[in-house]
Structures are given as C-alpha cells and as structure tokens.
Amino acid sequence: MRVWLRKLYKYYVNYTDNQSFDLGEFGAAEHHKAPQYESVTTRSLYVTMRDGIKIAIDVVLPQGLPVGARLPAVMILTRYWRSVALRLPAQPGKAAQANRGPIVDFFGSHGYAVVIVDARGSGASFGQWSSPWSPDEIEDYGEVASWIVHQSWSDGNVGAMGFSYEGTAAQLSVTADQSAVKAVVPEMIEFDVYTDILFPGGIFNEWFAAAWNDNNVALDKNKLPGLVPWYLRLLVEGVRPVDTDKDRQHLKEAVSQHENNLDVHNAVKDVVYRDDRVGSLNVTLDECSVFSYKDKIEQSHAAIFGWGSWLDAATADTVIRRFLTFNNPQRAVIGAWDHVAEHHGSPYLPPKSPPVPNQETQLQESLRFFDKYLRSNDDDSVPERVLFYFTMGEETWKTTSVWPPTGMITQRWYFSPGNSLSLEPPTAATGADTYTADFEATTGTLNRWHTEMKKPVVYPDRAEMDRRLLTYTSPPMSKDMEITGYPVITLYVTSTAEDGAFFVYLEEVDKTGKVIYITEGQLRALHRQVSTEPPPYKMQVPYHSFKSKDGLPLVPGEVTELTFGLLPTSALIRKGHCLRIAIAGHDKDTFTRIPSKETPVITFARNKKFASFITLPVVG
C-alpha cells in the first residue's frame, strides 16, 4: 500500500531542506555516508517454499556491482505489494515497473542487496493469508533468508526492516532463521495486538479494523484501495508480476487464491476478551503479537533498532515495553511523527510540518545500525542499549539508557471543586461531578489511531470539543514542567449502566485558551479489575489482563474504582500554561459505542474518601 505513496513523497519533499536537527550521536551530519553506487537494478522472481507455495520477491542490487562482490542484504516483508506495475510505456532498456522508492534506492546505492517479499497470500504470491503473521508466513521469512544466504552476491548477513505490518514481520523474521537474520529495524509496530491497536483499553477500534480490512481486500483483488488518490490510479496498473510471467497467468492464478483470505473485521468484531478466539480461527490475538515470541527473539541475539512515535497509536509504548522486556542489543527512538515518519505530529507545530530528523537522516541512522551488525563495523558511536526520545513543546531530543529517565518523580493532581485540578487532596466529606456520556464526542479523523492508515496526525484546538466533556483544569504553572513517561488515572465513579467506555485526555491550555492534546488513555469498565498476576511483559502502568476470568460488570449506583495508564508521552508544559484532564464516554470516529444503546450518567467522586486524581511522571 505504501509503494506509490512513498514514491510520490520522494518527489515533493526536499530531504535536505527540513528543520535543523542537532542530537549529538543521533542524526548527526558527520555520520552521514555518501552513496557508493549511482543506481540499482531490479529483477523479480518466484521462490518456492517447503509446501510448494510460490512467493514473489524482488531482488534489488547496486548497478555496476563488481564480479564476485558479496553484499549484506536487507529484507522488506510486506502485505501491501512489494512493487507495482505502471501504465507508463517502457523506456528503452527499462521496465515500466516501480519498486518501493527511497528505502530501496538508499540501501541499494549504499552497497546493500534489498529483497522485497510479497507475503504468502498477498501481492503476486500464491497461497492464502490466514491471519496476520501466521506461523506459515513467519516460516516463509526464514526460507527467504536462507535463499538469500545461498546467492552468489550474498555475504551471508541478512537484516530486515519496515514500517507497520512490515516492521512486525521484520521483528518476527529473527524467529524463523536465527542464524541469518542478525539485525532488524521494526518501525511503528504493535507489541500487543489486542491492547495496542484493535482493543485499546478493551474498547474495539472499529474504524481501524474496518479500514484496514477494506484496504487488504482491495489489494488482494489486485486493485488499488480507496485511500489512493485518483492521479495515482492513472499511473498504477496493479501489483508487479514476476519477470517470467509475461502473459500474467501466474499472477491471475495467485490472485484467485487470495479470495478466501481472512476478513479481519468480521473475525475480530465479536471479540471481547484477550483470550477469545478470533472468528473461526483457533488463535487468539496474543498469538499474533510480538511479545509472545520473546524467548525466540532473545535466543536469536539479533540486534533491534525500534522506532515509535508519541502520536502514532501505541507505537511509543511498543518501543518502551520492548526496551524493558527483551535482552537483545537495542537502539530505540521515539519521535513525534505520523505513522511512517513523513510528517511531524507534534501539536505544538503547524500541521504536516517536516519530520525531525528528515527522512534522509532517518535512513542514515538505520544504515549506521546495519553497518555495525551486518558489516561488523565496530562503530562505538552506536551503543548497544540506548533510547532517544523527543520532548514535544520543548521540541528537543534527549537520550537515556534506562526507563523511566533518571530524575523522574511522580506528582498527584486531584479533581477539585469548580472543575479544577489541585496538588492538595480533598478534605471535604462530599464532592462529586456528574457527566452524561456524549456520543458525539470525537478526537477527529486525523488522530493517533487514524494515522495507522497513512494519514497525518493533526489535533486541532480542542477548546470547543472540551465543552462536550467533563474537564478539570489546573491553575497556571509557576514554572516549566516536563512530563515524560506514563500518566496514571484513578477515578471513583458511579454509573447508571453496567458497562461503559472511559476516555481520559491529558491536555495543555495556553495563555490564549487554546487547548493542546498531549496524550490519552481509555478503559472499558468491564475490564477494570487490576490483575495481581505477573503481566506477560514489563510495563509501568496497572496491569489489566483483559481476560474473561477478570471481566467484572459495573453495579449501577455503586462507587467503583477505575485505575489505568495513559499512553506514554514527553511534553514540556510552559510556565503560565495550565494542565487539563478531559473525560469522555466515547470517541465516535474511531471506537465502538459502549453500551450500544443506553446513555450512561456517570458521577465522578472528588472527596476525602473517594479522591479521583491523576499521577503524572515529572522530570526535574
């Protein structure tokens, strides 16, 4: 899906013209390397798997490669067409085909082989796509890596990289061939499919499930999905057939085998609990999640360079949990970008600002990483355990080897009379605020969840929307305050319904009254029980198992405690600005409505016995 979009982006962004960027070792200009080759060559072929399924791949090599030269290889393992066939007439000596743009051209020109793979049951590959990252698909990754190692141009060192689905595939590729795949760059991926994208807080992300499924259905029919602009439809004919498939009969047969691919939306729409089976499949969402492969990933000893964003679904959370959980060498970075790091996402900057660092620098950093682990380049400036993170509002990069960063303390802000926040706990015996769930409340269609479908991240001034929500606002800050880490909310609620969705937004109000979105967290009341069992990975927020044994409906009229984490962030609240907590019962453009028909009336306690509050991670 990203093939043509990335290629188009290459033409309208000047990589060297973005904002200045100074982060010492990360993105420093002195670390940039010049290309070794001016261009690349591409051939496309089928590689037959153990069960006879033919997998379509593109092999991209530097043009003018000396005879006998051997190269490390980078795999891109995709669900979204490895390359496209263009309608343009072929030029003499050139095929009318398009590969995946900047990433391929960049690594090819820097002396790497790039191997792009259509996942089983997608693109021009044969077979059926039975589930995301199925065991068969992962085993295919290992066979392709083994095939690469035995090519005359291969030096035996293989890495993998990619965004989103491709990034997860890259991460899981180390479990399939633990000898060949030595380093991976998973960018903007989910660590836990249940909590990170399909059911954040146990609430069905219905918009994403439907949109992603519609996208896949179109691609599997060899059609462009609806999100592709009309002018690109004039250029793109479909997925690229392999070179020997002149009459496209193999492609036609492969596409026919995709007809019974999994309908993701139908498969997950009835899931409630983490341990529910997905549709008719005998798998849970955990079995599709990276954290379930911890042992194999660690046994591979493969180095990981993980990328995430504070504003892209839960990808920053992925970076931190993986950094804390896996013992592999890890270089990690959390920026403030959209889903593919093409635009800045910081709400303190104009919408669609250029990314920092720019995409050329992003690729240079991945090159440094691969050079160290695939070319045995003993680069001491690439430490084996470091996390870079971007502080929004301050608009600066910082570095740490531990999480939370050194110097972090916690600070409680209590709900107080007059819709205020206070550092002082309530002393009154009574005190509460009532809110009727507003099912027109929304964070829009350019939020952190919608960017997963290749949209920019834009949170406009939320002052008007906050009038639909229950809000609590602090006095103006007496000095700058950096919030870096996981906010945790504790609510004491009484509802008229047995279930409900609780959305909590952390915001900043500037001196003009503009309301700036910082981060959010959500929890379905049914999943409110905090588990005493060890979580499946290291986390720094209360652990909700989301399992059926822990489901607990609300008792209408009874005070109930809800404690849950918000997604991590790093933001500087300026002196004179205010903190705000905004609470909603729905986000209509993204999540399913809970309850489906009833309109809950919810009372939030703020008294001495039941003191609702938020705990903020404050640095300095």
Secondary structure as UniProt FT lines:
FT   HELIX           2..12
FT   HELIX           15..17
FT   TURN            24..25
FT   HELIX           29..31
FT   STRAND          40..48
FT   TURN            50..51
FT   STRAND          54..62
FT   TURN            63..64
FT   TURN            67..68
FT   STRAND          71..78
FT   STRAND          84..86
FT   TURN            92..93
FT   STRAND          97..98
FT   HELIX           102..109
FT   TURN            110..111
FT   STRAND          113..118
FT   TURN            120..121
FT   TURN            123..124
FT   TURN            132..133
FT   HELIX           135..149
FT   TURN            152..153
FT   STRAND          154..163
FT   HELIX           165..173
FT   TURN            174..176
FT   TURN            178..180
FT   STRAND          181..187
FT   HELIX           194..198
FT   HELIX           200..202
FT   HELIX           206..220
FT   TURN            221..222
FT   TURN            226..227
FT   HELIX           230..233
FT   TURN            234..235
FT   STRAND          236..239
FT   TURN            243..244
FT   TURN            246..247
FT   HELIX           249..256
FT   HELIX           257..260
FT   HELIX           264..268
FT   TURN            269..270
FT   TURN            274..275
FT   TURN            279..280
FT   HELIX           285..288
FT   HELIX           290..293
FT   HELIX           294..300
FT   STRAND          303..309
FT   TURN            310..311
FT   TURN            313..314
FT   HELIX           315..325
FT   STRAND          330..335
FT   TURN            339..340
FT   TURN            347..348
FT   TURN            351..352
FT   HELIX           359..374
FT   TURN            380..381
FT   STRAND          385..392
FT   TURN            393..395
FT   STRAND          396..400
FT   TURN            406..407
FT   STRAND          408..416
FT   TURN            417..419
FT   STRAND          420..422
FT   STRAND          432..436
FT   TURN            439..440
FT   TURN            448..449
FT   HELIX           450..453
FT   HELIX           463..466
FT   TURN            467..468
FT   STRAND          470..473
FT   STRAND          481..485
FT   STRAND          488..495
FT   STRAND          501..509
FT   TURN            511..512
FT   STRAND          515..524
FT   HELIX           525..527
FT   HELIX           548..550
FT   TURN            556..557
FT   STRAND          560..565
FT   STRAND          569..573
FT   TURN            575..576
FT   STRAND          578..584
FT   TURN            588..590
FT   STRAND          601..606
FT   STRAND          613..619
//
